[in-house]
Amino acid sequence: MSDVKKVEKARDTLLETAQTLVIATLSNEEDGQIETGFSPFARLDDGSFIIYTSRLSAHVRALLSGQPAQFTIIQDEAEASNI
């Protein structure tokens, strides 16, 4: 199996098994403060993500106000060989 195929397989496995992601947003453009938080998620058949959030969290309020966001999915620490 090529290196590319191994990476693709690892990616697909992670996306099939992960249940939580980390969201990072800017609180506002002026101060550049970064807000982060964990959220459970699900994936639809088309590959898009549904993120379960609460309006109480700062990162979600920033997201709802139109600030850009990025997310990261990490392997469960209980299953990871390195943490």
Secondary structure, DSSP 8 states (H G I E B T S, - for coil): --HHHHHHHHHHHHHHH--EEEEEEES-TTT--EEEEEEEEEE-TTS-EEE---TTSHHHHHHHTT--EEEEE---TTT-S--
